[in-house]
Amino acid sequence: MTSQPPTPALYAEYTRKIQRYLWLRTGDTELAADLTQECFTRLLARDGDAPIERPLPYLYTLAGHLLTDHRRRHETWRTGTLAPDEMDSLLDDRAGPDVLYETQRKVDDIQAALARLPARSRRVFQLCRVEGHTYPEAARALRLSVSSVQKHLALAMRYILDQTHTDDD
């Protein structure tokens, strides 16, 4: 259609397309209907301007702008309506630099303590606590008895705790 003035015929021809366009972007039939009405109201209000050569692309553009304006207003309005339990989901759970530093220091202390352990105790600790093997699995892998694995693990854990424990913990 070329150079058609906004008439009821334009409304009849394009209203379903514009409303579907808006509904697909909002998922809200009432909002889509309201914005469609606003779109055609603005089209009719521009009666003194030059005629529109291609009304459908113009209407899609106008509808997109109206939707953007609506979302801006709506998002501003919504910020004050969050329930207190929903506010928790907005918090930043990332640790601050002080927590990250302290955590890294503790990891370094544990790694240093592990490095000082005898090789067999260190391997038992790795198999049972790091890799998640059971005592019998670790015993088979290291060709030890289950009770030896338990003793090595107990010694390793006690040593690591003693080496990493500070008075401020």
N, C-alpha and C positions, 0 to 999 in steps of 0.2 A: 504494500500500500504506500502510495507516495502522496505527500502534501495534503493529507487529510486533516481537517480540524478535529479537535477532540469532541466527539459526539457520543450519544448512547450506543451507536453501532460499534465504536472502538471498545467501549466498556464490555459490550456483549461478546465481542470477538476475543478479547485478550484477558478478561478477568480470571478465567480458570487457569490460564498459563501462568500468570503472575502469582496467583494464590498458591498454585502448586510449587512454583519456584521458592516462594517464601516458606511454605510448609516443609519442604525438603531441607531447608537450612535451619529451621527452628524446631520442628517436630510438634508445633503447637498450632492447631487449626484456628483457634480464636485469634491468636496473635497474627497469623498469616492473613486472616480475613480483615482484621483491623488495619494492618499495613497495606493491604491491597486497596482498601477504601481510601486511605490517606494518599496512596500513589495516584489514584484517579482524581482525587480532589485537587492535588497539586497540578495534575495535567490540565484540568478544567480551568484552574486559576491562571494559567499562562495564556489566556485568550488573546492578548494584544501582541504577543511575541510572534516571531516568524513561524510558519508552519513546520511541522515535524515531518521530515522526509521518510524516516523509518520508525514508526511508532513502537514496535515491539522491542527492539534493542534499547530505545530510549526508556521504555517502561521498566525493563530489566535493570538498567543502570539506576534509575530513580528508586526502584524497590531495594536495590542493594544499599544505596545511601541511607534510605529510611531504616533499614535493618541495622546498619552500623550505628546510626544515631540512637536507635532504641537500645541496642546493647550497651552503649556507653552510659546512657541514663540508667538503665536497669542494673548494671554492675555497680555503679555508684550507690544506688539505693540498696542493693543486696548486702553491701559490706556491713551494715549495721544490724542485719537480721540473723547472724549466725548464733546458734545455740552455744552455750558455754562448753558442752562436751565436743562440739565440732571445732572449737578454737584449738584444742589440743592437736588436731591433725595439721594445723598450720605452723606449729612450732618447728624450728630448725633443730633436728636431733644431732647434727654434726657437733663433735666435740671441739672445744676451744683449744687454742694453742697450748695452754697450760696442761690440759688433760692429755693431749697428744704427746707432749714432751714427757710427762710422767709415765705414760704407758710405754713409750719407746724405751725409756730408761729401765723399766721393769723387764721388758723383753730382752734388752741387752744383758741385764744381770742374770736372767735365767739361762741365756745362751752361754754366757761365760761359765756359769756353774756347771752346765752340761758338758762343756769342753774339758773341765777339770775332773769329771767322773772317770773311773776306769772304763775301758772300752766295753766290757761285757755289760756292766750296769747301764751304761749309756744306751747300748743296743736294746736291752730289755725295756728301758724307759721308752725308747722310740717305738718299738713294736707294740707295746701295751697301751701307752698313753697318747702317742701321736697318730699311729696308724690304726689303732683300735682292735688289735688282735686279742684273743682270749689268752689266758695263761697256758692252756694246753697247746695252742697254736704257736705261741712264742717258744715254748719248751721244745716242740718238734723242730722249729726253724733253727734254734741255737743248740740243739742236742743237749738239753739240760732237763732236769726233773722239774715238775711243776712247782714243787716247794722251793727249788733254787731260783726259779723265775720270780716267785713271790718275794723271796728274801732280797734279791737284787733290786726289785722294784721298790720295796719298802726302804732300802738303804738309799737308793737314788732320790726318792721323793723327800726323805728326811734331810739329805744333804742339800738338795735344792732349796728347801724351805729355810734351812739354817743359813745358807749363803745369801739368800735374797731378803731375809727378814731384817727390817730396820726398826728402830724405836718409834718412828713416826707412823708406822703401818697400823 
